[in-house]
């Protein structure tokens, strides 16, 4: 019933009525900010700190959307996206959204060339984040009320 109510409210996607989102972000403050904004909407979250961890988790768990920082230690977001796309299988076609402080001319094109589907710049604006999620998932109206009982998991 809760999933049906969330769907009727235009919130969520995927099988559970929520959007399953992977946050790939090495900076704790940016990660916590994204978590807070997404949990308010009732989305189901997993968080990792670098591209290598993102490649690993996307091989075993299905997501509706990936929010991928670009500049990270161990493996950057461009490399991680290329590996996820090249590997095929689970999450190979999942929308990957670049979340980066790089706002220079050509940065969006670099993200798209790496296999990312869209781009959002930091600092992330709440409304823009919700619009991106609605655009790439079945989340519906970005102005819809939040869904109840969000879930979060973190490997960090």
C-alpha positions, 0 to 999 in steps of 0.5 A: 500500500505504501509503494502504491501511495508513493507511486500515486504521489509521483515518487520513486521508481524501480520495483520498490516504489523508490529510486535506488540510487548509488552515490559515488563521492569521496568527500564526506560533506558532499556525500552527506548533503546528497544523502540528506536531499535524497532521503527527504524524497524517500529514495533508497541509497548506497554510498561508496567513496571511489570509482573502484568501489562503484565498479564493484558494487554495480557488478552485484547490485542493481540501481536505477541511477548512479550519481558519480563524482568525477575527481576521486582517489583510487579510480576517478568517475570517468574511469569507473563509468567506462568500466561499468559500461564496458563490462556489460550486464548489471547496470551497464545501461543504468543512467550515470549522472556526473556530479562535479565541481568542474564547470569549465567548457568541455567538462560536460562533453568529457563526461558524456564521452566517458559514458555518463548520461548527464551532468550536474555541477557542485554545489548541487541545488536541490531542485536541479537534483530532483529534476535530474532524477525525474528526467532519468527515472520514473520518479515523476514530478520533482515537486511531489511530496516525499515518500515515507521510510527511506533506506540507506546503506553505506560501505564507507 
